[in-house]
């Protein structure tokens, strides 16, 4: 797992490191790493020497990083022009060093011309201490660069994007790539589409960092926990998952969630619902019955997609809760929980995972707001269960305060029925014995990869995403 730290955590750790490091050495170390990645970007379309780079230089250390990186680029024969957005507050040592190295300095009006004519723009406007959108004249410069399609390399984070929430409240940079120093920040996972490819430069901060604010699962983490049958296993020992989903109005939810569970586990899937006959047709291996009351024993239940919010849906959810096994509750199940306090109370402290999108979250836990990690943590603590807040950056939080974030590499999973597929995968992992936090994180990782494999650059319906689950599992496991 990789950690994510808030801006405050990083600033406090940096202050300690600065006290142990020679003056200016830390900035030079960061700037060298920034320059390395700038050269790599320039080299993609030809040689580095003779290329042109424009630095958008704000006040303070972020601008200083950009200036010192400019010095390194000048040594490689790159033409460097620094656009000083606040000349009086620009980093003095960085200014002097770039001047000695032969860099050019221009005001904002001339800087617009320089930036539009550059092969690469380095965004050193604001750092992790900055808050709020870009102000003029930076906003005008960034808008012109964005319109012209000039590649942008952000220093630490794209300026104008909140470092801790990824929120954007006005003009902001959309970077082609971002170089960050010492630690990943929430912005890099919550606003991954704004950051582009993120490169972490080691500046010696790791030993000084506290417990991370949140975690990111790597493929190896998922592979290590994905259930793989052993020589002594049979269909029962691997976990039997129950799926209660679908209705006459939404039969597809049954097929998608039950089929996803079958593809995610080597054990056994039981289905309960009025769409039983439709589930049996494509999935003859699933043991299907018309009523959850008649379903056999399971090690977990996934319930909610398409069951309705009427008395029949309430009865299904109540029965699943009464089975006293781990649960994944989604869609209509969440809507029912929102209006039935007794059902919510029955879940507190149990191995339960709910999977709301933002609107469902608002019904049961209030508006998400700009801080998705904080919202998921708050809901998990209040409800006493694990919460998986779906979105382009999915957050999984448990009542103990653990949080993980999965940044999507694409948005192809934002399609009807995709959530039903995720519910089935989670149910299979719960039945196999994973605790809800790990089940939610591992399922989200495989679900996201399956959406990419299914789409391959073009829209793909949820049934294609479902079909790509085995390929995603093989890719995660490296087989």
Long-range contacts (C-beta under 8 A, 24 or more apart in sequence): 1-215, 1-216, 1-217, 1-218, 1-221, 1-404, 2-184, 2-215, 2-216, 2-218, 3-183, 3-184, 3-209, 3-212, 3-213, 3-214, 3-215, 3-216, 4-183, 4-184, 4-185, 4-186, 4-188, 4-189, 4-212, 4-213, 4-214, 4-215, 4-216, 4-405, 5-183, 5-184, 5-185, 5-209, 5-210, 5-212, 5-213, 6-163, 6-164, 6-185, 6-186, 6-213, 7-128, 7-129, 7-163, 7-164, 7-185, 9-183, 9-209, 9-210, 9-213, 10-128, 10-182, 10-183, 10-185, 10-205, 10-209, 11-128, 11-129, 12-210, 13-182, 13-183, 13-205, 13-208, 13-209, 13-210, 14-182, 14-205, 16-208, 17-182, 17-203, 17-204, 17-205, 17-208, 21-204, 24-93, 26-203, 26-204, 27-61, 27-64, 27-65, 27-68, 27-94, 28-68, 29-201, 29-203, 29-204, 30-65, 30-68, 30-181, 30-201, 30-203, 31-64, 31-65, 31-66, 31-67, 31-68, 31-69, 31-71, 31-72, 32-68, 32-69, 32-72, 33-179, 33-181, 33-199, 33-201, 33-202, 33-203, 34-65, 34-66, 34-69, 34-122, 34-153, 34-155, 34-179, 34-201, 35-69, 35-72, 35-73, 35-76, 37-153, 37-177, 37-179, 37-199, 38-69, 38-73, 38-120, 38-122, 38-153, 39-73, 39-76, 39-78, 41-120, 41-151, 41-153, 41-176, 41-177, 42-78, 42-119, 42-120, 45-119, 48-76, 48-77, 48-78, 49-76, 49-77, 49-78, 50-77, 50-78, 50-79, 51-78, 51-79, 51-119, 51-120, 52-78, 52-79, 52-80, 52-81, 52-114, 52-117, 52-118, 52-119, 52-120, 53-78, 53-79, 53-80, 53-81, 53-118, 53-119, 53-120, 53-121, 53-122, 54-80, 54-81, 54-82, 54-83, 54-111, 54-114, 54-115, 54-117, 54-118, 54-120, 54-121, 54-122, 55-80, 55-81, 55-82, 55-83, 55-121, 55-122, 55-124, 56-83, 56-85, 56-111, 56-115, 56-121, 56-122, 56-123, 56-124, 56-125, 56-138, 56-141, 56-142, 56-159, 57-82, 57-83, 57-84, 57-85, 57-90, 57-91, 57-124, 57-125, 58-85, 58-86, 58-90, 58-124, 58-125, 58-126, 58-138, 58-159, 59-85, 59-86, 59-89, 59-90, 60-89, 60-91, 60-126, 60-127, 60-129, 61-91, 61-127, 62-124, 62-125, 62-126, 62-127, 62-130, 62-155, 62-156, 62-159, 63-90, 63-91, 63-94, 63-124, 63-125, 64-90, 64-91, 64-93, 64-94, 64-124, 65-94, 65-124, 65-155, 65-156, 65-181, 66-94, 66-122, 66-123, 66-124, 66-155, 67-91, 67-94, 67-95, 67-97, 67-98, 67-124, 68-94, 68-97, 68-98, 69-122, 69-155, 70-94, 70-98, 70-101, 70-103, 70-122, 71-97, 71-98, 71-101, 71-103, 74-98, 74-101, 74-102, 74-103, 75-101, 79-104, 80-104, 81-105, 81-106, 81-111, 81-114, 81-118, 82-106, 83-107, 83-108, 83-110, 83-111, 83-114, 83-115, 83-141, 84-111, 85-125, 85-137, 85-138, 85-141, 108-137, 108-140, 108-141, 111-141, 112-140, 112-141, 112-144, 115-141, 115-144, 115-145, 115-150, 116-144, 116-145, 116-148, 116-150, 118-150, 119-150, 119-151, 120-150, 120-151, 120-152, 120-153, 121-145, 121-150, 121-151, 121-152, 121-153, 122-152, 122-153, 122-154, 122-155, 123-152, 123-153, 123-154, 123-155, 123-158, 123-159, 123-173, 123-175, 124-155, 125-159, 125-160, 125-173, 126-159, 126-160, 127-155, 127-156, 127-157, 128-156, 128-157, 128-163, 128-185, 130-159, 130-160, 130-163, 131-162, 132-160, 132-169, 132-170, 133-160, 133-168, 133-169, 133-170, 133-171, 133-172, 134-159, 134-160, 134-170, 134-171, 134-172, 134-173, 138-171, 139-170, 139-171, 142-171, 142-172, 142-173, 143-171, 146-173, 146-174, 151-176, 151-177, 152-176, 152-177, 153-177, 153-178, 153-179, 154-178, 154-179, 154-195, 154-196, 155-179, 156-180, 156-181, 156-185, 157-185, 157-187, 157-188, 157-195, 158-187, 158-191, 158-194, 158-195, 161-187, 161-191, 161-194, 161-195, 162-187, 162-370, 163-187, 164-371, 165-190, 165-370, 165-371, 165-372, 165-373, 166-190, 166-191, 166-194, 166-372, 166-393, 167-191, 167-370, 167-371, 168-194, 181-205, 182-206, 182-209, 183-209, 184-216, 186-213, 186-214, 186-373, 186-405, 188-407, 189-214, 189-216, 189-393, 189-405, 189-406, 189-407, 190-372, 190-373, 190-393, 190-405, 190-407, 191-393, 192-392, 192-393, 192-407, 192-408, 192-409, 193-392, 213-373, 213-403, 214-373, 214-395, 214-403, 214-404, 214-405, 215-402, 215-403, 215-404, 215-405, 216-404, 216-405, 216-406, 216-407, 217-404, 217-406, 217-441, 217-442, 217-445, 219-445, 219-475, 219-476, 219-478, 221-441, 221-442, 222-441, 222-442, 222-445, 222-446, 222-476, 223-476, 223-477, 223-478, 225-434, 225-438, 225-442, 226-429, 226-442, 226-446, 226-473, 226-476, 226-477, 227-265, 227-266, 227-267, 227-428, 227-429, 227-432, 227-433, 227-434, 228-266, 228-477, 229-266, 233-266, 235-266, 235-267, 235-268, 236-267, 236-268, 237-267, 238-265, 238-266, 238-267, 238-268, 238-432, 239-265, 239-267, 239-268, 239-299, 239-300, 239-428, 239-430, 239-431, 239-432, 239-433, 240-267, 240-268, 240-269, 240-270, 240-296, 240-297, 240-298, 240-299, 240-431, 241-265, 241-267, 241-268, 241-269, 241-270, 241-298, 241-299, 241-300, 241-301, 241-302, 241-427, 241-428, 241-430, 241-431, 242-269, 242-270, 242-271, 242-272, 242-292, 242-295, 242-298, 242-300, 242-301, 242-302, 242-303, 242-320, 242-323, 242-427, 243-269, 243-270, 243-271, 243-272, 243-273, 243-301, 243-302, 243-303, 243-424, 243-427, 244-271, 244-272, 244-273, 244-292, 244-295, 244-301, 244-302, 244-303, 244-304, 244-307, 244-316, 244-317, 244-319, 244-320, 245-271, 245-273, 245-275, 245-302, 245-303, 245-304, 245-305, 245-306, 245-307, 245-420, 245-423, 246-273, 246-274, 246-275, 246-278, 246-279, 246-305, 246-306, 246-307, 247-273, 247-274, 247-275, 247-306, 247-307, 247-308, 247-312, 247-313, 248-274, 248-275, 249-306, 249-308, 250-305, 250-306, 250-308, 251-275, 251-278, 251-306, 252-306, 252-417, 252-420, 253-305, 253-306, 253-331, 253-417, 253-420, 254-278, 254-279, 254-305, 254-306, 255-279, 255-282, 255-283, 256-305, 256-417, 256-420, 256-421, 256-424, 256-462, 256-463, 256-466, 257-302, 257-305, 257-420, 257-421, 257-423, 257-424, 257-427, 258-283, 258-286, 258-288, 258-424, 259-283, 259-286, 259-424, 259-466, 260-420, 260-421, 260-422, 260-423, 260-424, 260-425, 260-428, 260-466, 260-469, 261-302, 261-424, 261-425, 261-427, 261-428, 262-286, 262-424, 263-466, 263-467, 263-469, 263-470, 264-424, 264-425, 264-428, 264-429, 264-443, 264-446, 264-469, 264-473, 265-428, 265-429, 265-431, 265-432, 267-428, 267-431, 267-432, 269-428, 270-295, 270-296, 270-298, 271-295, 272-316, 273-307, 273-316, 292-316, 292-319, 292-320, 293-319, 298-323, 298-325, 298-431, 299-325, 299-326, 299-430, 299-431, 299-432, 299-433, 300-325, 300-326, 300-327, 300-328, 300-427, 300-430, 300-431, 301-325, 301-326, 301-327, 301-328, 301-427, 302-327, 302-328, 302-329, 302-330, 302-423, 302-424, 302-426, 302-427, 302-430, 303-327, 303-328, 303-329, 303-330, 303-333, 304-328, 304-329, 304-330, 304-331, 304-332, 304-333, 304-334, 304-336, 304-423, 305-330, 305-331, 305-332, 305-333, 305-419, 305-420, 305-423, 306-331, 306-332, 306-420, 307-331, 307-332, 307-333, 308-332, 309-335, 309-336, 309-339, 314-340, 317-343, 318-343, 321-346, 321-347, 324-350, 326-350, 326-351, 326-352, 326-353, 326-430, 326-431, 326-436, 327-351, 327-352, 327-353, 327-430, 328-352, 328-353, 328-354, 328-355, 328-423, 328-426, 328-427, 328-430, 328-436, 328-439, 329-353, 329-354, 329-355, 330-354, 330-355, 330-356, 330-419, 330-420, 330-422, 330-423, 331-360, 331-419, 331-420, 331-423, 334-360, 334-363, 334-364, 335-360, 335-363, 337-364, 338-363, 338-364, 344-383, 347-383, 347-384, 347-385, 348-383, 348-384, 348-385, 349-384, 349-385, 349-399, 350-385, 351-386, 351-430, 351-435, 351-436, 352-385, 352-386, 352-436, 353-385, 353-386, 353-387, 353-388, 353-426, 353-430, 353-436, 353-437, 353-439, 353-440, 354-383, 354-385, 354-386, 354-387, 354-388, 355-388, 355-390, 355-419, 355-422, 355-423, 355-426, 355-440, 356-387, 356-388, 356-389, 356-390, 357-389, 357-390, 357-391, 357-419, 358-389, 358-390, 358-391, 361-387, 361-389, 373-397, 373-403, 373-405, 376-403, 377-401, 377-403, 385-436, 386-436, 386-437, 386-440, 388-426, 388-440, 388-444, 390-419, 390-422, 394-444, 394-448, 396-437, 396-440, 396-441, 396-444, 398-436, 398-437, 402-437, 404-437, 404-441, 406-441, 406-444, 406-445, 406-448, 408-448, 409-448, 409-452, 410-451, 410-452, 410-455, 412-451, 412-452, 412-454, 412-455, 412-459, 412-460, 412-465, 413-447, 413-448, 413-451, 413-465, 415-459, 415-460, 415-461, 415-462, 415-465, 416-461, 416-462, 417-461, 417-462, 417-463, 418-447, 418-451, 418-462, 418-465, 420-462, 421-447, 421-450, 421-462, 421-465, 421-466, 421-469, 422-447, 424-466, 425-469, 445-476, 446-472, 446-473, 446-476, 447-472, 449-475, 449-476
